[in-house]
């Protein structure tokens, strides 16, 4: 464990901790603690310093704890899951994709406190701030591959939404194909992105399909973080603003893993059908004028929901409905 990691764990309760006490607990100098505090601030952690009193997190944030998460899972799920936590990685998805395939029916979960090279769809960067984000990847194998595999992202979206609702989230919606969003009623009904899902597959001829599902969530965003994400081209929101306790990250991780592992097992048996109604209920694009960009170019129309295979139904000007398998969807503003 690095000194920065140890200091983060000791500050996690949000209480004041003197530099002297932190140094004594770690067996280092107060100067070393100061340097660790500086490193944590560079990683996005908001730490307040009070003269002659010590340091405290501006807002408490639980460090991830594999044992706590594992113990929080129901026995029938926990027995199938290997939960791991790392302090830093470029990408939880990339780390699991580099490993040998997981045995079908088993699951490996990797959570990262600090993800330096997170990726979204189409190679976009995913920004994650230490203590204020949840970055997790779940790996498993399917044998045989489910018939509705292209709809797996949507099925996981329904699972993540259900998990977050269990943790207090309100008005949480799904935006095809892989975003969790909320409407910003105070600013023109714009959509604010709360998180995203990235599914990656490594299949070998004649063998099981190795799947890694990455989930990135904004738990809490300050003004600086919002500006940084806005610079990447995304209007961001956070789960704390819609009722989730952002400090209880182990509880959130446990709920996500439970729902997603159950969902992956059901998807392997039954495909997308069991998730279709829940996804349609949360579809934020239904009846909305949109612009779709994919390998065929750019098309405009009205989103008419999804079909049984998860394809977006786009009603174009001549009244026809096109089935869109993959692409980027933006909401068209009036007059645009």
N, C-alpha and C positions, 0 to 999 in steps of 0.2 A: 504494500500500500504506500503510495506516495504521500509526502507531507501535505500537499494540497488536498488530496483525498481525505486524509485524516482530519484536517481542519474543517473541511466541508461537513463531515459527519458530526463533528462536535458543535458546529454552529447551527445544525439543522433544526434545532428546537426553537430557534428565534429568540433565545435569551442572550443576555450579555455574557461574554466570556473574555476575561482579561488576557492580554498578550502573555503575561507571566504564567497564568494557569495553562494556557494552550501550549506554551513552550515546555513547561514542566511535564505535562501529560505525554508529549511527544518525545521528550528527551533531547530537545534542540534549543537553540538560542532564540531570543525574542526577535532578532534580526531575521532569522530563518522563517519565523512565523509571518513576519511582515511581508517577506518575499512570496510566501505561499498565498497570503491574502491578495497580493497584487496579481498573481497568476489566476486566482479564482475570479477576480474582477474582469480580467481580460477574457475569460470564458463566458462572461455575461451575467455572473452572479452579483446581485446588488447587496453589498456589505456596508453597513454603517460603522464608522469609527467614532467613539465618544472619548474625549480626552480624560485620561486617568481612570477610565472605567472599562474600556475594552471594545470588542467587536460584536456585532450581531447582524444576522440576516434581516434585511428590510422586511421580508416575508418568509415565514417558515417553509421548509420544503424537505420532505422525507427523502433520504438517500434510498435507492433501490436496494432491497435485501432479498436475495434468492431464497433463503430459508423461510422468511416471513411469507413471501408470495407462494412458495410451494405448500406450506402448511395451511394457507388460506383456501387452497383448491379442494373441491370435493375429492374423496379418496379415489373414486373411479376415474377421475380426470388426472389427478396428481400422479397416479401410478404410471401414466403414459407419457409424462412430460419431464424433460430434463431442462430445468430453469438455470440460466447463467446470467451473470451481471458483469459487465466490464466497465472500467473507468473511461476509456477512450477508444474509439475505433473510427475509421473513415466512414464505414457504412456497415450497419448490422446485416443488411441483405448480402453485401459482398462477402462479409466474413463467413456467413453460413453457406453461401454458394461455393466457396472454396473448399468446403469440407466434404468428406465422403457422404453419399446419400444416406438419409435416415431410413431405417427399416420401415416398410409399410405398416401403418397402425401406431407408430411411435412419433413423438414430436420433440424437437429441440427449440427452445425459446432463448433468444439473446436480447437483453436490454442493455443500453449504453447510457451512461451519465452524460457523456460528451461525444457527439457525433460530428466529425469534422468535414465529411464529404457526403452527406446525405443526398439521396437522389429522388426526384419525383419522376413522373412520366415524361417521355421525350427528352430525358437527360437533364431536366431542370434541377437546379440546386434546391435542397430543402434545408432551411435554417433551423437549428435547434439550440436553444439557450440552456445552459446548465441550470438544473433545478426547476425550470419553468416549462419543460417539454417532456414528452414521453415518446421515446423511440424504441420500438420493439420489432423483432422479426421472428416469425414462426416457420420452422422448416418441417416438412413431412414428405412422404412418398405415396403415390397412388399406383396401385397395380390391380386391375388395369386402369388406364387413364379414364376419368369420368367423361361421359359423352358431352356434357355441357361445359367443358373446361374453360372456354372463352368467357363464361359468365361467372367464374369464380370470384373475380374482383367485386362484382355486385353482391354476391352472396356474403362475402366478408364485410362489405359495407353495411348490410343489414345486421350482421352479428355485432359489429362495433357499435352501431347505433343503439342496439338493445342493451349492450353492456353499459354504455354511457348513460342511458336513461335510468338504469338501475342505480347509477351513482348520482342521480339528481339532475341530469341535463334536461332542459326544456326547449321545445321548438327546434329540435335538431333535425335537419333535413339532409337528403342525399342528392348530389348532383352527378349525373351520368358523365363518365363511367366510374370515377374513383374518389370523389371529393365528399367530405362532410362539411356542411355549410349551415349558416343561420342567416335569416333576413335581417338587415339593419333597418329597422322601421324608422329610425330617426334621421336617416340619410338617404332618402329616395328609394327605400326598399331594396338597396343593393345587397348582393350576396357577399358575406364574409366567410372566408375559408378557415375552418377550424382544424382541418387535418386532411390527410390523404392516404391512399393505399397503393402499394406497388407490388404486383405479383410477377414473379420471375420463375421460369421453368427451365430445367435442364433434363432433357430426356435422352436416353440412349436406346439404340435399336434393340428391340426385343426385351428391354428391361423396364423397371418401374420408372415413372416420371417423378423427378425430384422437384418439389415446389417450395419456394421461399416467399412468404408474404410479409412485406414490410408495412408497418403502420406508424405514421408520425402524427402527433397531436400537439397543438398549442394549448397548454394548460393555463398559462398566465402570460400576458404581454404588456410590457411597459411601452411608453411612447417611443423610446429609442428602438426597441425591437420591432414595433409596427413600421417605423420608417425604414428599417433595414429590409424587412420583408416586402414592403411596398416598392423598394428599389429593384426587387427581383421580378416585379410585375404582378404581384398578388395583393388583393385587398384582404387583410387578415383579421381574424377574430380569435377569441380565446374561450375555453370551456368555463373558466371561472365566471365569466360574465353571464352565463346561462345556467348557473346553479350548481356547478361541480366544485367540490372542495379540492383545489389544486394542490394543497399541501399533502394530501393523503395519496401519494403516488403508488404506494404498494397495494393499497386497496383497488385503485384504478387498474393497475397492471393485472392483478388477480382476476378482476371481473372480465377484462379483455381476453385474457388467456382462456378462461373458462368458456365464455361464449364462443370464441373462435375455434377452439379445439372441438367443441360439440358440433359447431357448424361444419367444420372440415370433415368430420366423421360422417355426418348426415349427407353432405354434398357427395362424398365418395360413394355412398349407397344409392342416393336418390336423385342426384343432379340438382339443377337449379329450382325445380318446381316448388319445393317447400319454402323457398325464400321469396318467391315472386310477389305474393300479396303484400308482404311487409315492405318490400322495396317500392312497390307502386304507391303504397300509402305515404311514403316519405319523399316521393319524387318531387323535387322543387321546380323542375323544368316543365312539368305538365301544363300544356296550353300556353307556353311562353314563346315569343318570337326569339329565335336563336340563329347563330351563324356557326356552321360546322366546317372545320378544316381537317382534311385527311389527305391520303395519298392521291385522291382524285381531284383535289383542289378545294375550293371554297364554295359552300352552298348555304342558302338562307331558306328559312321556313319556320313552321311552328312545331314545337316538340309535342308529340302525341303519345308519350309514354314509351314503354318498352314491350317487346313481344316475349313469348315464352322462353326464348333463348337469350334474352337480355339485350337484344339489338335495339337501338334507339329508333323510334318511328318518327321520321321527319316529313311533315306535310309541306309540299312545295307549292308554288303559285298556281300550277295547273290542277291542283287537287289531288295529285298522286301522293302516296306515302312511300318514302324510300326507307329501307332498312340499313342503318348505319352500324357497322360492326365495331369500328374503332375510330377515334378522332378526338379533336379538341373542340369543345363547345363553349361559346361565349353568348351571354344574353345580349340581345340587341336593344339598345335604348330607343325610345320613341323618336322617330325622325332620322335614325341612323341607317 
